[in-house]
């Protein structure tokens, strides 16, 4: 059964020559659905992207390190943007969260149509070294898993087998979501690489496997007796204090003009869909405190 808290499990398989990561991100996706009122296909697209971003974030050396992922393929859903940190706090949004499309001919959600494939996948990773790493590659299909596989090969020079899935119920909630990442270590034998390729081939319906057996069931498929486990949370870094700083950055004249027009200033966080609202008195107090 899926976890009530999202988790990532990491271990070595195929004779210790392949790194395996299994993620159950059902809870993470449901939090995104709740915050953004995502359509099923939007939930599938954003959920797959958040899962891949969580895996990338698990590479970060420090909890304060950060990364961002953007997928811009020109589809009806617009851009997908996800941010995460080394503590595995993840947040993200779809530019058009309510957009919908008919199912594909095989009955599955049309994630590729929602995302589009005329664009790029970009990752910006900041480990605190002073110069962030920026990697980008052309989208392959817009289905996300294939696109991240291409990204790992082209931008990271780490060939990686990727399976991602999000299963949505009739009530609009996610019943199973997660990812499997198999990455041969440097010097891995042909047999180990073949083991990874055959392993990923079992998960054409990964979300169903997560819903029915959880991440532990998938680990059992690889005969993994031990794995390092970490929790993944949907957590945004926005706050009223940061919103106040944004208002101060507007300058007093611009802030007063906004108050005259609307009677308030609203600072909106796209990542968690939260509005931080300041009335005229609160805004005046901010500038008074600045003096």
ABEGO torsion letter per residue (X at the ends): XBBABBBBBBBBBGGGABBBBBBBAAAAAAAAAAAAGBBAAAAAAAAAAAAAAAAAAAABABAABBBBBBBBAGBAAEBBBBBBBAAGBBBBBBABAABBBBBBAAGBBBAAAAAEABEBBBBBBBAGAGBBBBBBBBBAAGAGAAAAAAAAAAAAGBBBBBBBBBBBBAAGBBABBEBBBBBBBBGBBAAAAAAAAAAAAABABAAAAAAAAEAAAAAAAAGBABBBBBBBBBBBABBAAAAAAAAAAAEAAAAAAAAAAAGBBBBBBAAAGBBBBBBAAAAAAAAAAAX
